[in-house]
């Protein structure tokens, strides 16, 4: 469950049982799929950059994807997709 006051959600590339999630480029792949979901909608060439609502990152050596809460309001189905991805793969979801 995501805290109502959270502005971002971090999906960590570590499963609930502590195993590193594979493939190693999973964060970039997920963010790439989500690249069309952005403020103002998809634009020409927007598939060439990550959405500001879904950005891959590395924190303390662990791959993660940072999901901005605005995605939930603007694109509820896209939000459900990323949350289901985390749930289906038993990945840690953290709100800062």
RATAZI-V449106 format. One record per residue. N is the residue number from 1. PSI is psi in radians with two decimals (999 if undefined). Layout:
n = {N/N}
psi = {PSI/PSI}
This chain:
n = {1/2/3/4/5/6/7/8/9/10/11/12/13/14/15/16/17/18/19/20/21/22/23/24/25/26/27/28/29/30/31/32/33/34/35/36/37/38/39/40/41/42/43/44/45/46/47/48/49/50/51/52/53/54/55/56/57/58/59/60/61/62/63/64/65/66/67/68/69/70/71/72/73/74/75/76/77/78/79/80/81/82/83/84/85/86/87/88/89/90/91/92/93/94/95/96}
psi = {2.41/2.30/2.39/-0.44/-0.11/2.48/-0.38/2.69/2.35/2.14/1.96/2.54/0.72/2.24/2.90/-0.40/0.19/0.10/2.51/2.31/2.44/2.64/2.88/-0.34/0.39/-0.67/-0.75/-0.65/-0.82/-0.80/-0.59/-0.74/-0.61/0.04/-0.48/-0.30/1.87/2.84/2.28/-0.03/3.07/2.43/2.90/2.21/-0.02/-0.33/-0.13/-0.03/2.76/2.62/2.50/-0.20/-0.15/1.71/2.25/2.64/3.02/2.21/2.12/0.71/0.10/2.23/2.51/2.92/2.26/2.08/2.14/2.46/-0.42/-0.45/-0.66/-0.70/-0.75/-0.67/1.35/-0.63/-0.63/-0.71/-0.84/-0.64/-0.88/-0.65/-0.67/-0.62/-0.85/-0.78/-0.82/-0.59/0.11/0.78/2.65/2.31/2.16/2.45/2.28/999}
